[in-house]
Amino acid sequence: MSELTVGDIVAEKTYHLTRDSLVRYAGASGDFNPIHYRDDVATSVGLDGVLAHGMLTMGIAVQPIVEWLGTRGTVVDYQVRFTKPVFVDATDGATIAVTAKVGIVDDDGARIDLTVTFNGATVLGKAQVRVTLASA
């Protein structure tokens, strides 16, 4: 872990979601709640529109860490708090931005803190990934 310093940004990436993305995720996950694909249902329950599955957002957010680690390390824990929805417009979709910064380096590895935003608002709170790196 000596190559990591608290405060280092280890990954930054954006991901664009479309309604097609939501349908594909629904098929893969089995979560066919209509708030993820029907505007009329989403608005009838008080939402501003169709929103991305929380677990899809969570899965996307950890992807830059998986890519950064490659084969040299392992994700050993990952936790988030869902703080705001990601609304996916039928025409424009939605873009999620992820920044991964080293929060702690210790004998067990490192904690990587994720900042995950949509339209300037943080959508995952206390998003933290514990990683270990293989010895050189």
Backbone as CSV, one residue per row, in Angstrom:
resi,resn,N_x,N_y,N_z,CA_x,CA_y,CA_z,C_x,C_y,C_z
1,MET,0.811,-1.192,0.000,0.000,0.000,0.000,0.858,1.260,0.000
2,SER,2.161,1.088,0.034,3.043,2.244,0.146,2.892,3.207,-1.022
3,GLU,2.383,2.729,-2.163,2.224,3.612,-3.306,0.957,4.464,-3.222
4,LEU,0.137,4.237,-2.209,-1.087,5.009,-2.032,-0.911,6.044,-0.930
5,THR,-1.458,7.218,-1.171,-1.424,8.295,-0.191,-2.838,8.807,0.006
6,VAL,-3.195,9.053,1.256,-4.513,9.599,1.545,-4.708,10.872,0.726
7,GLY,-5.846,10.941,0.069,-6.169,12.100,-0.766,-5.938,11.875,-2.250
8,ASP,-5.161,10.837,-2.596,-4.930,10.534,-4.016,-6.235,10.165,-4.703
9,ILE,-6.463,10.719,-5.874,-7.578,10.282,-6.710,-7.062,9.137,-7.563
10,VAL,-7.688,7.959,-7.408,-7.212,6.776,-8.129,-8.048,6.472,-9.368
11,ALA,-9.221,7.078,-9.459,-10.061,6.849,-10.637,-11.132,7.927,-10.737
12,GLU,-11.448,8.300,-11.972,-12.558,9.198,-12.269,-13.191,8.713,-13.562
13,LYS,-14.515,8.621,-13.559,-15.178,8.119,-14.753,-16.629,8.577,-14.760
14,THR,-17.183,8.714,-15.963,-18.606,8.989,-16.094,-19.259,7.832,-16.839
15,TYR,-20.526,7.631,-16.525,-21.307,6.563,-17.139,-22.640,7.145,-17.594
16,HIS,-23.013,6.841,-18.819,-24.282,7.322,-19.339,-25.300,6.191,-19.320
17,LEU,-26.443,6.461,-18.712,-27.543,5.501,-18.667,-28.653,5.949,-19.605
18,THR,-29.296,4.981,-20.225,-30.474,5.230,-21.046,-31.612,4.370,-20.509
19,ARG,-32.770,4.564,-21.051,-33.885,3.699,-20.670,-33.576,2.255,-21.076
20,ASP,-32.855,2.075,-22.180,-32.427,0.725,-22.571,-31.561,0.095,-21.482
21,SER,-30.685,0.894,-20.874,-29.843,0.392,-19.782,-30.709,-0.153,-18.652
22,LEU,-31.790,0.557,-18.343,-32.669,0.146,-17.255,-33.398,-1.150,-17.587
23,VAL,-33.845,-1.279,-18.829,-34.533,-2.499,-19.247,-33.577,-3.689,-19.184
24,ARG,-32.347,-3.482,-19.648,-31.356,-4.571,-19.603,-31.051,-4.969,-18.154
25,TYR,-30.904,-3.974,-17.283,-30.644,-4.285,-15.880,-31.833,-5.013,-15.257
26,ALA,-33.036,-4.565,-15.583,-34.230,-5.231,-15.051,-34.234,-6.700,-15.445
27,GLY,-33.892,-6.985,-16.692,-33.841,-8.369,-17.145,-32.780,-9.176,-16.420
28,ALA,-31.624,-8.565,-16.196,-30.522,-9.276,-15.530,-30.801,-9.485,-14.044
29,SER,-31.442,-8.502,-13.416,-31.649,-8.566,-11.969,-32.986,-9.177,-11.575
30,GLY,-33.938,-9.153,-12.493,-35.273,-9.612,-12.168,-36.122,-8.545,-11.484
31,ASP,-35.622,-7.314,-11.401,-36.348,-6.216,-10.758,-37.141,-5.463,-11.824
32,PHE,-38.390,-5.846,-11.993,-39.247,-5.238,-13.005,-40.237,-4.239,-12.412
33,ASN,-39.863,-3.595,-11.326,-40.715,-2.565,-10.750,-40.930,-1.486,-11.822
34,PRO,-42.176,-1.151,-12.149,-42.429,-0.218,-13.249,-41.928,1.205,-13.024
35,ILE,-41.538,1.579,-11.808,-40.959,2.918,-11.617,-39.635,3.050,-12.353
36,HIS,-39.080,1.925,-12.811,-37.809,1.938,-13.532,-37.989,1.959,-15.043
37,TYR,-39.250,1.989,-15.519,-39.425,2.050,-16.978,-40.714,2.723,-17.438
38,ARG,-41.626,3.053,-16.520,-42.889,3.699,-16.920,-43.048,5.031,-16.201
39,ASP,-43.058,6.109,-16.981,-43.224,7.444,-16.409,-44.549,7.588,-15.668
40,ASP,-45.625,7.032,-16.229,-46.930,7.194,-15.590,-46.965,6.568,-14.198
41,VAL,-46.345,5.412,-14.055,-46.307,4.754,-12.741,-45.392,5.535,-11.794
42,ALA,-44.233,5.957,-12.291,-43.287,6.706,-11.453,-43.932,7.986,-10.921
43,THR,-44.594,8.738,-11.789,-45.202,9.989,-11.331,-46.415,9.734,-10.439
44,SER,-47.111,8.612,-10.641,-48.282,8.318,-9.808,-47.908,8.032,-8.357
45,VAL,-46.653,7.667,-8.116,-46.209,7.421,-6.739,-45.369,8.592,-6.210
46,GLY,-45.418,9.728,-6.916,-44.780,10.939,-6.419,-43.358,11.186,-6.875
47,LEU,-42.865,10.385,-7.800,-41.507,10.596,-8.319,-41.543,11.595,-9.473
48,ASP,-40.395,12.182,-9.774,-40.297,13.120,-10.891,-40.235,12.418,-12.243
49,GLY,-40.074,11.125,-12.232,-39.988,10.340,-13.462,-39.328,9.008,-13.178
50,VAL,-39.032,8.304,-14.246,-38.387,6.991,-14.148,-37.008,7.145,-13.512
51,LEU,-36.699,6.242,-12.594,-35.387,6.316,-11.957,-34.620,5.011,-12.110
52,ALA,-33.311,5.157,-12.076,-32.420,3.996,-12.179,-32.547,3.146,-10.922
53,HIS,-32.363,1.866,-11.078,-32.330,0.952,-9.932,-31.168,1.369,-9.017
54,GLY,-31.416,1.364,-7.724,-30.352,1.706,-6.786,-29.158,0.779,-6.897
55,MET,-29.420,-0.511,-7.058,-28.311,-1.468,-7.154,-27.542,-1.305,-8.462
56,LEU,-28.190,-0.816,-9.511,-27.471,-0.511,-10.756,-26.522,0.644,-10.509
57,THR,-27.002,1.683,-9.851,-26.148,2.826,-9.526,-24.974,2.388,-8.653
58,MET,-25.250,1.563,-7.671,-24.197,1.059,-6.783,-23.166,0.242,-7.569
59,GLY,-23.634,-0.608,-8.456,-22.729,-1.430,-9.262,-21.872,-0.596,-10.193
60,ILE,-22.467,0.414,-10.808,-21.709,1.305,-11.691,-20.633,2.040,-10.900
61,ALA,-20.978,2.485,-9.698,-20.060,3.296,-8.897,-18.781,2.568,-8.521
62,VAL,-18.827,1.264,-8.332,-17.631,0.518,-7.928,-16.772,0.115,-9.142
63,GLN,-17.322,0.214,-10.329,-16.607,-0.237,-11.520,-15.241,0.433,-11.725
64,PRO,-15.097,1.744,-11.503,-13.758,2.337,-11.665,-12.718,1.728,-10.715
65,ILE,-13.147,1.305,-9.534,-12.219,0.665,-8.588,-11.815,-0.705,-9.109
66,VAL,-12.761,-1.460,-9.612,-12.465,-2.777,-10.175,-11.462,-2.635,-11.321
67,GLU,-11.679,-1.654,-12.190,-10.753,-1.424,-13.310,-9.382,-0.972,-12.813
68,TRP,-9.342,-0.088,-11.827,-8.077,0.403,-11.274,-7.292,-0.736,-10.625
69,LEU,-7.966,-1.579,-9.885,-7.297,-2.701,-9.221,-6.776,-3.724,-10.218
70,GLY,-7.577,-4.027,-11.239,-7.186,-5.072,-12.177,-6.940,-6.373,-11.439
71,THR,-5.807,-6.991,-11.733,-5.465,-8.265,-11.086,-4.536,-8.076,-9.887
72,ARG,-4.260,-6.834,-9.537,-3.310,-6.589,-8.438,-3.966,-6.412,-7.084
73,GLY,-5.276,-6.564,-7.022,-5.929,-6.383,-5.745,-7.328,-6.944,-5.721
74,THR,-7.968,-6.775,-4.563,-9.287,-7.337,-4.337,-10.171,-6.346,-3.591
75,VAL,-11.418,-6.249,-3.999,-12.420,-5.524,-3.222,-12.880,-6.473,-2.121
76,VAL,-12.716,-6.075,-0.872,-13.100,-6.954,0.239,-14.363,-6.477,0.957
77,ASP,-14.769,-5.225,0.729,-15.996,-4.712,1.326,-16.430,-3.496,0.526
78,TYR,-17.741,-3.327,0.409,-18.286,-2.186,-0.323,-19.627,-1.829,0.291
79,GLN,-19.757,-0.570,0.679,-20.992,-0.117,1.315,-21.357,1.271,0.820
80,VAL,-22.650,1.517,0.713,-23.143,2.838,0.332,-24.440,3.123,1.094
81,ARG,-24.820,4.383,1.063,-26.157,4.809,1.485,-26.788,5.468,0.265
82,PHE,-27.993,5.071,-0.042,-28.699,5.678,-1.166,-29.288,7.002,-0.681
83,THR,-28.859,8.118,-1.285,-29.274,9.427,-0.790,-30.219,10.170,-1.724
84,LYS,-30.060,9.988,-3.032,-30.932,10.653,-4.005,-31.106,9.740,-5.210
85,PRO,-32.272,9.827,-5.859,-32.483,8.997,-7.051,-31.776,9.551,-8.278
86,VAL,-31.529,8.658,-9.227,-30.995,9.038,-10.532,-32.150,8.917,-11.515
87,PHE,-32.675,10.066,-11.940,-33.777,10.065,-12.897,-33.210,9.927,-14.306
88,VAL,-33.779,9.007,-15.070,-33.290,8.716,-16.420,-34.324,9.214,-17.417
89,ASP,-34.004,10.335,-18.066,-34.891,10.944,-19.042,-35.056,10.034,-20.261
90,ALA,-36.258,9.984,-20.804,-36.538,9.112,-21.952,-35.702,9.474,-23.169
91,THR,-35.381,10.740,-23.343,-34.608,11.180,-24.511,-33.122,11.333,-24.199
92,ASP,-32.821,12.056,-23.116,-31.427,12.404,-22.806,-30.711,11.408,-21.907
93,GLY,-31.430,10.510,-21.266,-30.808,9.571,-20.342,-30.320,10.276,-19.094
94,ALA,-29.245,9.768,-18.520,-28.654,10.332,-17.301,-27.174,9.985,-17.283
95,THR,-26.376,10.903,-16.792,-24.939,10.651,-16.673,-24.552,10.700,-15.201
96,ILE,-23.884,9.640,-14.765,-23.401,9.515,-13.393,-21.887,9.720,-13.413
97,ALA,-21.385,10.552,-12.514,-19.944,10.793,-12.402,-19.431,10.148,-11.113
98,VAL,-18.294,9.463,-11.230,-17.694,8.781,-10.088,-16.253,9.263,-9.920
99,THR,-15.915,9.692,-8.702,-14.533,10.018,-8.348,-14.156,9.141,-7.164
100,ALA,-13.011,8.476,-7.275,-12.535,7.567,-6.231,-11.254,8.132,-5.628
101,LYS,-11.302,8.368,-4.313,-10.175,8.991,-3.610,-9.766,8.124,-2.426
102,VAL,-8.465,8.003,-2.201,-7.958,7.234,-1.069,-8.334,7.951,0.219
103,GLY,-9.050,7.233,1.103,-9.482,7.796,2.375,-8.611,7.366,3.541
104,ILE,-8.192,6.107,3.519,-7.356,5.547,4.584,-6.403,4.543,3.958
105,VAL,-5.169,4.527,4.436,-4.206,3.473,4.100,-3.750,2.884,5.424
106,ASP,-3.864,1.552,5.550,-3.444,0.894,6.782,-2.841,-0.471,6.451
107,ASP,-2.526,-1.230,7.485,-1.873,-2.529,7.282,-2.753,-3.526,6.535
108,ASP,-4.066,-3.333,6.592,-4.994,-4.253,5.925,-5.267,-3.884,4.471
109,GLY,-4.865,-2.703,4.055,-5.121,-2.265,2.688,-5.455,-0.792,2.663
110,ALA,-6.560,-0.476,1.996,-6.959,0.923,1.888,-8.479,1.020,1.826
111,ARG,-8.956,2.179,2.244,-10.360,2.505,2.037,-10.409,3.555,0.946
112,ILE,-11.190,3.278,-0.075,-11.373,4.215,-1.164,-12.763,4.821,-1.004
113,ASP,-12.808,6.140,-0.954,-14.067,6.863,-0.803,-14.558,7.292,-2.178
114,LEU,-15.801,6.980,-2.472,-16.386,7.318,-3.762,-17.299,8.525,-3.636
115,THR,-17.180,9.442,-4.561,-18.138,10.521,-4.711,-18.895,10.222,-5.991
116,VAL,-20.191,10.019,-5.860,-21.028,9.621,-6.983,-22.108,10.674,-7.150
117,THR,-22.120,11.346,-8.324,-23.045,12.449,-8.528,-23.855,12.291,-9.810
118,PHE,-25.013,12.921,-9.776,-25.899,13.032,-10.928,-26.464,14.449,-10.900
119,ASN,-26.294,15.176,-11.990,-26.761,16.577,-12.067,-26.246,17.418,-10.903
120,GLY,-25.013,17.171,-10.506,-24.382,17.956,-9.452,-24.734,17.555,-8.028
121,ALA,-25.637,16.594,-7.861,-26.034,16.161,-6.520,-25.432,14.790,-6.214
122,THR,-25.001,14.614,-4.977,-24.473,13.318,-4.548,-25.625,12.337,-4.408
123,VAL,-25.502,11.177,-5.085,-26.593,10.193,-5.069,-26.289,8.978,-4.205
124,LEU,-25.036,8.781,-3.856,-24.651,7.719,-2.929,-23.840,8.361,-1.811
125,GLY,-24.301,8.214,-0.592,-23.590,8.771,0.543,-22.734,7.702,1.198
126,LYS,-21.668,8.148,1.820,-20.761,7.245,2.545,-20.432,6.008,1.716
127,ALA,-20.152,6.247,0.447,-19.790,5.157,-0.465,-18.304,4.843,-0.250
128,GLN,-18.050,3.679,0.322,-16.682,3.304,0.689,-16.375,1.886,0.237
129,VAL,-15.175,1.736,-0.307,-14.716,0.443,-0.804,-13.422,0.088,-0.075
130,ARG,-13.398,-1.052,0.593,-12.156,-1.548,1.206,-11.472,-2.434,0.190
131,VAL,-10.169,-2.219,-0.012,-9.401,-3.000,-0.966,-8.121,-3.502,-0.319
132,THR,-7.636,-4.617,-0.845,-6.292,-5.089,-0.523,-5.521,-5.142,-1.821
133,LEU,-4.226,-4.950,-1.719,-3.360,-5.072,-2.890,-2.418,-6.234,-2.671
134,ALA,-2.182,-6.973,-3.750,-1.254,-8.103,-3.669,0.148,-7.575,-3.399
135,SER,0.944,-8.339,-2.669,2.321,-7.955,-2.396,3.133,-8.024,-3.678
136,ALA,4.029,-7.078,-3.815,4.875,-7.031,-5.022,5.958,-8.077,-4.989
